[in-house]
């Protein structure tokens, strides 16, 4: 039985709109991950946005609880029902049906569609909810309806806001299977398994704690798919169901250790974590040192550690991805489409961790020998800092030994290293003024962006905000703040495209638009007022000044991605981008640096697409139709049911809300100026086009001309080559000089005087003469050296009747030269290298005749 399909079809037949699972990365700065089915409807429940036309919905929502406030990671592998990633089935009513229908739908689906035995079902309600009690009595005997207090059966979104009683449905797994002291309804045991929670959102709670009835009571429900599938298959543990057993069987085939009651937890951890890792990567989350990427890394490394316990010593997780695809790929198409990319990213990260895990485990085991109660915080920190073991991984290993680590000391060490503790999650920044923006949205509604069709617009100033985003009546001359126009031509920064700049003006106003951003669906432009106060309600003209060059770079980015896929393979996927008027920056997944040939090929491909003059076609399509057309969705972006598709003649087809050129030829020319690494498995290309490309080429020409002048050659390359050859020769001579001072030199002793007369091939003969003089009490030395077509000659005398100057004058004419010097030192040069041997003989004759 396909429980997921059965559930969605059931509520679709009840008039509910089937809504797709929202991304795991929510558009909510207060959440690290989407952790419940109601997250995508949060603003509807709070009233921040209007109630949709269809007041009922149903979904199967992917959820992650492995970071931030909602974290089940440490329980995975130790319980029968905790998961890092799970699927939450839900049905929702936004002021439409309430308790009566919600209870009736739940009972019908459970007892008829799922065919669960009624005698195994129990219901809990809030102890004050008499209405729910009476409604449930229509379906189940009242002795199976139990009342509980706020802790178990009252739900709230937060300290304030919508709240209400809830009703939970439990399945009795049998006293014969579970009979511990905690196996009672409401206990911690597994006999009574909660399978469905119906939240009756009927009150609004204020800051004082007072509750008042909501004008439109709503329904929010959640039923865990994994639990229900296990029950339907007669399993007492989620991991024994068909959602997990194929993965566990595959792990058994790969592992060197057989599955046993002692290691079954490791098999289950790997199966669970594989699902979470694959879904997170498929939705654009990358391994990182902080935030969601850090949570992803923690999950994978925890799985690898358990794999290590099963005998794995090299990457293995990627070998399990095909099995996961066979289970979920038909419903979650991203897993199937991005399967090879997922494998690649997993293997890269696994490989990095396996390189250090051996040393880390050795350090851990060694410290265990010295541990009685608390594991050393210093060693735990070293495992983290040096070997990449997240603290919770160390704690997980210690849990098996019933040991703990001094967290306070660990935090002190972390603080000392980083100077301040880094939180695992950095919020988006919007949360600082979340309430202010939501008030604006409620007060004025969304403002209209008309910038796709025009870069100018006559608009009304709807709202003004100061630098701290507090609403004001006016912005004064010289002041910086934010403007909300009822209609705006200014594109708000998103999808990698920089926010528009320009001016807001009329006959008397001039305000410079410094940037444009989106806050909770509000398009706001940052302005600096020049010559007259801006006042709410005024009519002004908004004029964009940078759009055309930004559009060129954005369109070039689309062509670049196509070229990268053609050269490097289809596994290349966008991992981030930035497009402004002066450059583009494109981050993409690829395991190694591109070589020069690949970079040149990509650059040539983009330029070939540009010169072909490909017309762009931009249209809005239902998301399913867009995907059938082959449109690429960008990782990390969120899309509605209707998407904007930018198509350059079928060469590049992408989901995109940004601005683009009408024809690829408008881009001009395209140059890659840098290729570099961003993080493990992610590369970055920086490039220019349009006016920026012209400026780039002009700078290159200017630099080339400067090089021509420096090397004094019209052919700069030839001039540089000559310089390089000269440098090479000078380096060679220097090396010869440095290496020849200890070379053997012909010498003899006449009387009590050392005589050195020789031809030296390499080295600094002047230095050699000085060294010999310093090393001997009585010395007569003359050295000759051929330098190309010239002869160099140096003579020295110490405590002898031989005068170096006379010696040089006697010998130099033989090689066509002349020179002289002091009695103790002299040097000369000659032009005839062919007679250097004759000069040597003449030098010997002279010294022997004068000693």
PyMOL commands that set and color helices and strands:
alter all, ss='L'
color gray80, all
select helices_A, chain A and resi 3-13+39-46+73-75+99-113+118-120+130-136+142-144+150-153+225-232+238-240+245-254+264-282+291-309+317-328+333-337+339-368+377-385+391-399+407-418+430-444+547-568+596-611+623-628+664-667+690-711+716-740+765-775+804-815+833-850
alter helices_A, ss='H'
color red, helices_A
select strands_A, chain A and resi 17-19+56-64+66-67+70-71+85-93+121-126+145-148+154-156+161-172+192-205+211-224+374-375+404-405+448-449+456-465+471-472+474-475+480-485+487-488+502-505+510-519+522-529+534-535+539-544+574-579+584-589+616-622+642-648+652-655+670-679+682-689+747-750+753-759+779-787+790-798+818-821+825-830
alter strands_A, ss='S'
color yellow, strands_A
deselect
rebuild
show_as cartoon
